[in-house]
Amino acid sequence: MDTDRYSRQVALVTLDLRLVNQLMAEAGYAWTYEQYCRERAPCGRFRKA
């Protein structure tokens, strides 16, 4: 877990071995600001195809 510049908690969330973050991005309910990603590998998976 991490904290952004606005003091919000930011984390990768899993449920049944699936990344909820990725599911939300794929469905259009979330997006990725890659300039803030510390770990590039997970962030790249969140981009919409």
BELQUIQUI-V700452 format. One line per field, one symbol per residue. phi: phi as a letter, one per 40 degrees, with the letter a starting at -180 (. if undefined). Layout:
phi->???
//
This chain:
phi->.bbccbgccbacbbafgbccdccccccgcaabbccbccbcdcccccccc
//
